[in-house]
Amino acid sequence: MASFSMRIKASKILLRTHVRKLKFNLVTLQGKVRLSIETWWSKSLSRFLMVSIDRCLNRNKHKLLVLATLAALFVLVSFIFIFWWHIPQQEINSAVLTPKERLDSENAIRTTLTQTLTTLIQAVGGAAFIAGLFFTWQNFQIAQQNLEVGQKNLRATEEKQVTERFGKAIEHLGHNSLTIRLGGIHALERIARDSDKDYWQVMEILTAFIREKAPWPPQKEEAEKNKIPIDIQAALTVLGRRGKSYKEGEDYRLDLVATDLRWANLTMFNLRGVNLQEANLQASTLIKADLQFAVLTNSNFKNANLIDAGLQNVIGKETNFQGASLLQANLEKANLLKAQFQDAYISGANFNEANLESADFQGSSPVRVSFEGALLTKTNFEDASLEVANFQRAKLLKTNFKNAFLAGANFSDAILRRVNFEGVVGLTAGQIEQASIYDCQLPDSL
């Protein structure tokens, strides 16, 4: 019995010895396997990263960014491997623990490392986000620079094209063929619309063309009577429909000085601020034309059609409107010294606050014309029909109304000094009772 017990004890001791050897062999095997895995992982990862870097550096334009990304990825993967697998094993192997205690310790260490790793990943993610913003901003700056370069190139190309078109248009303008000249005129108009830089040069070229081809007085015999040349009319049309005008996009006046514009059709044209000094517009049509602020000194509008035209603030001396039709025309604040309106049709015209010193309206028919606030020094209305004319607040010094028809004319608050009313018809005392009268020659009936 005792012998049997001894055998059992010996067997137990032997079994424990074998178990310990087995555990030792297992631990040794586990270490070898771990070492093999670590060696294989390091070699594989290194090989993969080297190949990837080589390919990316050869193909990708942003080599620096790719290299930095791969390096960060390598560091991150290595960090995860070392801290998740290697460190817990090293920490546990240095202590004598039961398998359960070993497992619990490894899990505790891994939990702590997981939290640390999570924090680190969040920090890396934030840094990556900031880096992404930086590279996005950098790409935007590059795109902006490329856009500016593209726009510069486009402008240079457009300027080159405009220059070429400009040269051809001027060449066509001097051609002997009328058709080609007309093409040159309209080409210049398109250039003026497309290029603000060349706008005023086009205007100067067209006005110079008119001055050269249609000077006044003419330098040669007229080829055709009562008709303006076609190319001159075309150039005037371009000027008349331009979108800008003097002091409204143009710093200077268009120069049509001493030009022959007889029989021209300038209906509704924009001639604001144009210099028409000594120009001849006899028998021309200017219905609803805008001539505000124009210079009309010694200009000739004889028999011209100026119905409903705008002549506010025009400047002129000895301007000829004889026989012209100025029905409903607006000459408010016009400065027309010694202007000639003999036999003109000016019914409904507005001369309010105009300076008509020494102007001559003899024989004209200004029915319902307004001269309110006008300066009429030495103005001649002899034989004029001034029915229902308005002279309120006008200043009349040495004004001549001899034999004029003044029925219904209003002189309220007007200043009448040395005015000649000899032989007037239709004037009553009530019409001038509110005027200031000084040394005037009144008819016997008053």
C-alpha positions as CSV (number, residue, x, y, z in Angstrom):
1,M,0.0,0.0,0.0
2,A,2.8,2.3,0.9
3,S,4.5,1.4,-2.3
4,F,1.5,2.3,-4.3
5,S,1.2,5.7,-2.7
6,M,4.9,6.4,-3.4
7,R,4.3,5.5,-7.1
8,I,1.4,7.9,-7.3
9,K,3.4,10.7,-5.8
10,A,6.3,10.0,-8.1
11,S,3.8,10.1,-11.1
12,K,2.4,13.4,-9.9
13,I,5.9,14.9,-9.6
14,L,6.8,13.5,-13.0
15,L,3.6,14.9,-14.5
16,R,4.2,18.3,-13.0
17,T,7.7,18.3,-14.4
18,H,6.4,17.5,-17.9
19,V,3.8,20.2,-17.6
20,R,6.4,22.7,-16.6
21,K,8.6,21.7,-19.5
22,L,5.6,22.0,-21.8
23,K,4.8,25.4,-20.5
24,F,8.4,26.4,-20.9
25,N,8.4,25.0,-24.5
26,L,5.2,26.9,-25.2
27,V,6.5,30.2,-23.9
28,T,9.7,29.6,-26.0
29,L,7.7,28.8,-29.0
30,Q,5.5,31.8,-28.5
31,G,8.6,34.1,-28.3
32,K,10.0,32.6,-31.5
33,V,6.7,33.0,-33.3
34,R,6.4,36.6,-32.0
35,L,9.9,37.3,-33.2
36,S,9.3,35.7,-36.6
37,I,6.1,37.8,-36.9
38,E,7.8,41.0,-35.9
39,T,10.7,40.3,-38.4
40,W,8.3,39.4,-41.2
41,W,6.1,42.4,-40.5
42,S,9.0,44.8,-40.4
43,K,10.5,43.4,-43.7
44,S,7.1,43.4,-45.4
45,L,6.1,46.8,-44.3
46,S,9.5,48.3,-45.2
47,R,9.3,46.6,-48.6
48,F,5.8,47.9,-49.2
49,L,6.6,51.4,-48.1
50,M,9.8,51.5,-50.3
51,V,7.9,50.3,-53.3
52,S,5.0,52.7,-52.7
53,I,7.3,55.7,-52.1
54,D,9.2,54.9,-55.3
55,R,6.0,54.6,-57.4
56,C,4.5,57.8,-55.9
57,L,7.7,59.8,-56.3
58,N,7.8,58.8,-60.0
59,R,4.1,59.4,-60.8
60,N,2.8,62.0,-58.4
61,K,3.5,65.7,-59.0
62,H,3.2,66.5,-55.3
63,K,6.1,64.3,-54.2
64,L,6.8,66.0,-50.9
65,L,3.1,65.6,-49.8
66,V,3.1,61.9,-50.7
67,L,6.4,61.2,-48.9
68,A,5.2,63.0,-45.8
69,T,1.9,61.1,-45.9
70,L,3.6,57.7,-46.2
71,A,6.0,58.5,-43.5
72,A,3.2,59.5,-41.2
73,L,1.4,56.2,-42.1
74,F,4.5,54.2,-41.4
75,V,5.0,55.8,-38.0
76,L,1.3,55.3,-37.1
77,V,1.3,51.6,-38.0
78,S,4.5,51.0,-36.3
79,F,3.2,52.8,-33.2
80,I,0.1,50.6,-33.2
81,F,2.1,47.4,-33.6
82,I,4.6,48.2,-30.9
83,F,2.2,49.6,-28.3
84,W,-0.6,47.2,-28.9
85,W,1.3,44.0,-29.2
86,H,4.9,44.3,-28.2
87,I,4.9,46.5,-25.1
88,P,2.2,44.5,-23.2
89,Q,4.1,41.3,-23.8
90,Q,7.4,42.8,-22.6
91,E,5.7,44.2,-19.5
92,I,4.1,40.9,-18.6
93,N,7.1,38.7,-19.3
94,S,9.1,40.6,-16.7
95,A,6.7,39.5,-13.9
96,V,5.8,36.1,-12.5
97,L,2.0,35.7,-13.0
98,T,-0.6,33.0,-13.5
99,P,-2.1,32.8,-17.0
100,K,-5.3,34.5,-15.8
101,E,-3.3,37.3,-14.2
102,R,-1.2,37.6,-17.3
103,L,-4.3,37.9,-19.5
104,D,-5.9,40.5,-17.2
105,S,-2.7,42.5,-17.1
106,E,-2.3,42.5,-20.8
107,N,-5.9,43.6,-21.3
108,A,-5.4,46.4,-18.7
109,I,-2.3,47.6,-20.4
110,R,-3.9,47.4,-23.8
111,T,-7.0,49.4,-22.5
112,T,-4.7,52.1,-21.3
113,L,-2.7,52.1,-24.5
114,T,-6.0,52.2,-26.5
115,Q,-7.1,55.4,-24.7
116,T,-3.6,56.9,-25.3
117,L,-3.7,55.9,-28.9
118,T,-7.2,57.3,-29.4
119,T,-6.0,60.7,-28.0
120,L,-3.0,60.5,-30.3
121,I,-5.1,59.7,-33.3
122,Q,-7.4,62.6,-32.6
123,A,-4.4,64.9,-32.4
124,V,-3.0,63.5,-35.6
125,G,-6.4,63.9,-37.2
126,G,-6.5,67.6,-36.1
127,A,-3.0,68.1,-37.5
128,A,-4.0,66.4,-40.7
129,F,-7.1,68.6,-41.0
130,I,-5.0,71.7,-40.5
131,A,-2.5,70.4,-43.1
132,G,-5.4,69.8,-45.4
133,L,-6.6,73.4,-45.0
134,F,-3.1,74.6,-45.7
135,F,-2.7,72.6,-48.9
136,T,-6.3,73.7,-49.9
137,W,-5.4,77.3,-49.4
138,Q,-2.1,76.8,-51.3
139,N,-4.0,75.2,-54.2
140,F,-6.4,78.1,-54.2
141,Q,-3.5,80.5,-54.4
142,I,-2.0,78.6,-57.2
143,A,-5.4,78.5,-59.0
144,Q,-5.8,82.3,-58.4
145,Q,-2.4,83.0,-59.9
146,N,-3.1,80.7,-62.9
147,L,-6.4,82.6,-63.4
148,E,-4.7,86.0,-63.3
149,V,-2.1,84.8,-65.8
150,G,-4.8,83.5,-68.0
151,Q,-6.7,86.7,-67.8
152,K,-3.5,88.6,-68.6
153,N,-2.9,86.5,-71.6
154,L,-6.5,86.9,-72.7
155,R,-6.2,90.7,-72.4
156,A,-3.0,90.6,-74.4
157,T,-4.6,88.5,-77.1
158,E,-7.6,90.8,-77.2
159,E,-5.5,93.9,-77.4
160,K,-3.5,92.4,-80.2
161,Q,-6.7,91.6,-82.1
162,V,-8.0,95.1,-81.5
163,T,-4.8,96.6,-82.8
164,E,-4.9,94.5,-85.9
165,R,-8.6,95.4,-86.5
166,F,-7.8,99.1,-85.8
167,G,-5.0,99.1,-88.5
168,K,-7.2,97.4,-91.1
169,A,-10.2,99.7,-90.4
170,I,-8.0,102.8,-90.8
171,E,-6.6,101.4,-94.0
172,H,-10.1,100.8,-95.3
173,L,-11.1,104.3,-94.4
174,G,-8.7,105.7,-97.0
175,H,-9.7,103.3,-99.7
176,N,-11.0,104.6,-103.1
177,S,-14.0,102.2,-102.9
178,L,-17.1,103.5,-101.2
179,T,-18.1,100.0,-100.0
180,I,-14.7,99.4,-98.4
181,R,-14.8,102.9,-96.7
182,L,-18.2,102.1,-95.2
183,G,-16.8,98.8,-93.9
184,G,-13.9,100.7,-92.3
185,I,-16.4,103.1,-90.6
186,H,-18.5,100.4,-89.1
187,A,-15.4,98.4,-88.1
188,L,-14.2,101.5,-86.1
189,E,-17.6,101.7,-84.5
190,R,-17.3,98.1,-83.3
191,I,-13.8,98.8,-81.9
192,A,-15.1,101.8,-80.0
193,R,-17.8,99.6,-78.4
194,D,-15.5,96.7,-77.6
195,S,-12.5,98.7,-76.3
196,D,-12.8,101.7,-73.9
197,K,-9.1,102.2,-74.4
198,D,-9.5,102.9,-78.1
199,Y,-12.9,104.7,-77.9
200,W,-11.7,108.3,-78.0
201,Q,-9.2,107.5,-80.8
202,V,-12.0,106.2,-82.9
203,M,-14.0,109.3,-82.3
204,E,-11.1,111.5,-83.3
205,I,-10.4,109.5,-86.4
206,L,-14.1,109.7,-87.6
207,T,-14.3,113.4,-86.9
208,A,-11.0,114.0,-88.8
209,F,-12.4,111.9,-91.7
210,I,-15.4,114.2,-91.8
211,R,-13.4,117.3,-91.6
212,E,-11.1,116.1,-94.4
213,K,-13.7,114.8,-96.7
214,A,-16.4,117.4,-96.1
215,P,-14.7,120.7,-95.3
216,W,-16.5,124.1,-95.3
217,P,-16.2,125.9,-97.6
218,P,-15.8,123.0,-100.1
219,Q,-12.4,122.6,-101.8
220,K,-13.8,121.2,-105.0
221,E,-17.0,121.2,-107.1
222,E,-19.8,119.3,-105.5
223,A,-20.5,116.0,-107.2
224,E,-24.1,115.9,-106.3
225,K,-26.4,118.7,-105.2
226,N,-28.8,118.6,-102.2
227,K,-27.3,115.3,-100.9
228,I,-24.6,114.6,-98.4
229,P,-22.0,112.0,-99.4
230,I,-22.9,108.5,-98.2
231,D,-19.7,107.8,-96.3
232,I,-19.9,111.2,-94.5
233,Q,-23.5,110.4,-93.5
234,A,-22.3,107.0,-92.2
235,A,-19.6,108.5,-90.1
236,L,-22.1,111.0,-88.7
237,T,-24.5,108.2,-87.8
238,V,-21.8,106.4,-85.8
239,L,-21.1,109.6,-83.9
240,G,-24.7,110.3,-83.4
241,R,-25.6,106.9,-81.8
242,R,-22.6,106.7,-79.5
243,G,-23.4,105.9,-75.9
244,K,-21.2,108.6,-74.4
245,S,-21.2,112.4,-74.6
246,Y,-19.3,115.5,-73.5
247,K,-18.8,115.4,-69.7
248,E,-20.7,112.1,-69.6
249,G,-17.8,109.7,-70.4
250,E,-16.0,112.1,-72.8
251,D,-13.5,114.7,-71.5
252,Y,-13.4,116.6,-74.8
253,R,-15.8,117.9,-77.4
254,L,-16.1,116.2,-80.7
255,D,-14.5,118.4,-83.3
256,L,-16.7,119.1,-86.3
257,V,-15.4,122.7,-86.8
258,A,-15.9,124.1,-90.4
259,T,-17.5,121.0,-91.8
260,D,-20.0,120.8,-94.6
261,L,-23.1,119.0,-93.2
262,R,-25.7,120.4,-95.5
263,W,-28.7,118.0,-96.0
264,A,-27.4,115.7,-93.4
265,N,-30.0,113.5,-91.5
266,L,-29.2,113.9,-87.8
267,T,-32.6,113.0,-86.4
268,M,-32.4,112.0,-82.7
269,F,-28.6,112.2,-82.9
270,N,-26.5,112.6,-79.8
271,L,-24.6,115.8,-80.6
272,R,-24.2,117.0,-77.0
273,G,-21.2,119.2,-76.5
274,V,-20.1,118.9,-80.1
275,N,-18.0,121.8,-81.5
276,L,-19.9,122.9,-84.6
277,Q,-18.2,126.3,-84.9
278,E,-18.5,127.6,-88.5
279,A,-20.1,124.3,-89.6
280,N,-22.7,124.5,-92.3
281,L,-25.9,122.5,-91.5
282,Q,-28.1,124.3,-94.0
283,A,-31.3,122.3,-94.8
284,S,-30.2,119.5,-92.4
285,T,-32.7,117.5,-90.4
286,L,-32.2,117.6,-86.6
287,I,-35.6,116.5,-85.3
288,K,-35.3,115.7,-81.6
289,A,-31.5,115.9,-81.8
290,D,-29.6,116.5,-78.6
291,L,-27.4,119.6,-79.0
292,Q,-27.1,120.6,-75.4
293,F,-23.8,122.5,-74.5
294,A,-22.8,122.5,-78.2
295,V,-20.7,125.3,-79.6
296,L,-22.6,127.0,-82.5
297,T,-20.5,130.1,-83.1
298,N,-21.0,131.2,-86.7
299,S,-22.8,128.0,-87.5
300,N,-25.4,127.9,-90.2
301,F,-28.8,126.3,-89.6
302,K,-30.6,128.1,-92.3
303,N,-33.8,126.3,-93.3
304,A,-32.9,123.4,-91.0
305,N,-35.5,121.3,-89.3
306,L,-35.0,121.6,-85.5
307,I,-38.4,120.5,-84.4
308,D,-38.3,119.4,-80.7
309,A,-34.6,119.7,-80.7
310,G,-32.7,120.1,-77.4
311,L,-30.4,123.2,-77.5
312,Q,-30.2,124.0,-73.8
313,N,-27.0,125.8,-72.7
314,V,-25.6,126.0,-76.3
315,I,-22.9,128.6,-76.8
316,G,-23.0,130.6,-80.0
317,K,-22.4,134.0,-81.6
318,E,-24.0,135.1,-84.9
319,T,-25.5,131.7,-85.3
320,N,-27.8,131.6,-88.4
321,F,-31.3,130.1,-87.8
322,Q,-33.0,132.0,-90.7
323,G,-36.0,130.2,-92.0
324,A,-35.4,127.3,-89.6
325,S,-38.2,125.3,-88.0
326,L,-37.7,125.5,-84.2
327,L,-41.2,124.3,-83.2
328,Q,-41.2,123.1,-79.6
329,A,-37.5,123.4,-79.5
330,N,-35.8,123.9,-76.1
331,L,-33.3,126.7,-76.0
332,E,-33.4,127.2,-72.2
333,K,-30.3,129.1,-70.9
334,A,-28.9,129.2,-74.4
335,N,-26.2,131.9,-75.0
336,L,-26.9,133.1,-78.6
337,L,-25.5,136.6,-79.0
338,K,-26.4,138.2,-82.3
339,A,-28.2,135.0,-83.5
340,Q,-30.4,135.4,-86.6
341,F,-34.0,134.1,-86.4
342,Q,-35.5,136.0,-89.2
343,D,-38.5,134.3,-90.7
344,A,-37.9,131.3,-88.4
345,Y,-40.8,129.1,-87.2
346,I,-40.4,129.1,-83.4
347,S,-43.9,128.6,-82.1
348,G,-43.9,126.8,-78.7
349,A,-40.1,127.2,-78.4
350,N,-38.6,127.7,-74.9
351,F,-36.1,130.6,-74.5
352,N,-36.4,130.8,-70.7
353,E,-33.3,132.5,-69.1
354,A,-31.6,132.6,-72.5
355,N,-29.1,135.3,-73.4
356,L,-30.4,136.7,-76.7
357,E,-28.6,140.0,-76.8
358,S,-28.7,141.6,-80.2
359,A,-30.6,138.6,-81.6
360,D,-32.8,139.3,-84.6
361,F,-36.3,137.8,-84.7
362,Q,-37.6,140.1,-87.4
363,G,-40.6,138.7,-89.3
364,S,-40.6,135.4,-87.3
365,S,-43.7,133.8,-86.0
366,P,-43.0,132.9,-82.3
367,V,-46.6,132.1,-81.2
368,R,-46.8,130.9,-77.6
369,V,-43.0,131.3,-77.2
370,S,-41.6,131.7,-73.7
371,F,-38.9,134.2,-73.0
372,E,-39.3,134.1,-69.2
373,G,-36.3,135.5,-67.4
374,A,-34.4,135.9,-70.7
375,L,-31.9,138.7,-71.4
376,L,-33.3,140.6,-74.4
377,T,-30.9,143.6,-74.7
378,K,-31.1,145.2,-78.2
379,T,-33.1,142.2,-79.4
380,N,-35.1,142.9,-82.6
381,F,-38.7,141.7,-82.8
382,E,-39.8,144.1,-85.6
383,D,-42.8,142.7,-87.5
384,A,-42.7,139.5,-85.5
385,S,-45.9,137.7,-84.5
386,L,-45.6,137.3,-80.7
387,E,-49.1,136.3,-79.9
388,V,-49.4,135.0,-76.3
389,A,-45.7,135.2,-75.9
390,N,-44.3,135.0,-72.3
391,F,-41.9,137.8,-71.2
392,Q,-42.3,137.4,-67.5
393,R,-39.3,138.5,-65.5
394,A,-37.4,139.2,-68.8
395,K,-34.9,142.0,-69.0
396,L,-35.6,144.2,-72.1
397,L,-33.1,147.0,-72.7
398,K,-33.4,148.9,-76.0
399,T,-35.6,146.0,-77.4
400,N,-37.4,146.7,-80.6
401,F,-41.0,145.6,-81.0
402,K,-41.8,148.0,-83.9
403,N,-45.0,146.8,-85.7
404,A,-45.0,143.5,-83.8
405,F,-48.2,141.7,-83.0
406,L,-48.4,141.4,-79.1
407,A,-51.9,140.2,-78.5
408,G,-52.0,138.3,-75.2
409,A,-48.3,138.8,-74.5
410,N,-47.4,138.7,-70.8
411,F,-44.9,141.2,-69.4
412,S,-45.5,140.6,-65.7
413,D,-42.5,141.5,-63.5
414,A,-40.5,142.3,-66.6
415,I,-38.0,145.2,-66.7
416,L,-38.7,147.4,-69.8
417,R,-36.0,150.1,-70.3
418,R,-36.0,152.2,-73.5
419,V,-38.1,149.6,-75.3
420,N,-39.6,150.6,-78.7
421,F,-43.3,149.7,-78.9
422,E,-44.0,151.9,-81.9
423,G,-46.8,150.6,-84.2
424,V,-47.4,147.5,-82.1
425,V,-50.7,145.7,-82.5
426,G,-52.7,144.0,-79.7
427,L,-50.8,145.5,-76.7
428,T,-53.0,146.7,-73.8
429,A,-52.2,148.6,-70.7
430,G,-53.1,145.6,-68.6
431,Q,-50.4,143.5,-70.2
432,I,-47.6,145.9,-69.0
433,E,-49.2,147.3,-65.8
434,Q,-47.1,144.9,-63.6
435,A,-43.9,145.6,-65.5
436,S,-41.2,148.0,-64.5
437,I,-41.2,150.6,-67.3
438,Y,-38.4,153.1,-67.8
439,D,-38.3,155.6,-70.7
440,C,-40.1,153.4,-73.2
441,Q,-41.7,154.5,-76.5
442,L,-45.3,153.4,-76.1
443,P,-48.1,153.5,-78.7
444,D,-50.5,156.5,-78.6
445,S,-53.3,154.1,-77.5
446,L,-51.5,153.7,-74.2
